[in-house]
Amino acid sequence: MKPLLGGRYRFLLLSATVALYLASFALPAITVRVFVHEEDRSGPAVLWDGLQACLCLGNPAVLAHPCFLLGLFLYASRRWATAALFGGAAVLLVLSTLLLYQPDPSFDHGRYWQAVRSTNEPPWPDPEDHKIARLLPAYYCWLASAVLLTIGSSVGTVAGLWGTGSDRQSELGVK
């Protein structure tokens, strides 16, 4: 019987997961809207924004990174069930980014321009005015890497429980 999750498939899945995760740092991730100004962010700038969103707005999306990396380590260590739990947590934390997503701003332009006229400079951004205008390719790579880790770990868990995986067969001494 052919193993459900053999070494070659495990390596390919792990490679694809790592490639998607690393691609998410190189590609543009989000377009941030602060008042009327929009700018694309990628790489370390997104990590910094995520840390600020976690500390100031209570959005835990940046915590997906440690969950993902721990799940990746557990996957490589063949601890399928725990890796699936951390991968699932990473997926949920990545999806929590959508709490800051606001494609059509309900922005009070009058309040903004009144503050500009009275002080001759733009006001300091209020955290409530700091929203994500668009999700770009890196966000979807980040989400896909966490989903792929979760699916691969879940398949590894099922293969281990059913006793059809090559790891389970080698543990039982079956050739």
Secondary structure, DSSP 8 states (H G I E B T S, - for coil): ---TT-HHHHHHHHHHHHHHHHHHHHSEEEEEEETTEEEEEETHHHHHHHHHIIIII--GGGGHHHHHHHHHHHHHTT-HHHHHHHHHHHHHHHHGGGGGB-SS----HHHHHHHHHHHSS-----GGGEEEEEE-HHHHHHHHHHHHHHHHHHHHHHHHHHT-SHHHHHHHT--
